[in-house]
């Protein structure tokens, strides 16, 4: 083996271990030893739309493994772009996972998913998925999950819009009211009887008394 080849292998090995937080390669990552509190980044291949993920190591991992694989058996009711799982043989030591998505826009359109409708679902629940940019024919997103599990890159469910309706008021027939005197009409009180006159006694006129006098005189 030439000296140049030996130097090349040495240089490649030096680059590989210069920054242990950057891990690229296949969907399966073996972890020999990582202390708790470390953040690791793993590049992903052969998972449609999934570019890379960064995860928190909560406790020290020895001889561990992280794996990402396609799983089309994950139930999902709407249009989707891809389904996959992220697993670990020590899942309790894996914390927050931040995922980077890179998807050809044309392929999203073929799936009837618009840029604003794309979401990452974690264990059947929609996560907060942020659109980052559009660069050429690709669109980029980022999303987070609280740990390993099942994931779907799919179309957001339509939101339930509450429509406020005015209460229906039934029209009722107006109640019949008693006759109300018109404005300005003044009721005239009944005249009170004169002093010495019995209430209800009919009054006799002057001519009636004359006729009664002559009638008694010639009668």
Secondary structure by P-SEA (a helix, b strand, c coil): ccaaaaaaaaaaaaaaaccccccccccbbbbccccccbbbbbbbcccccccbbbbbbcccccccbbbbbbbccccccccccbbbbbbbcccccccbbbbbbbbcaaaaaaaccccccbbbbccccccccccccccccccccccccccbbbbbbccccccbbbbbbcbbbbbbccccccccccccbbbbccccccccccccbbbbcaaaaaaaaaaaacc
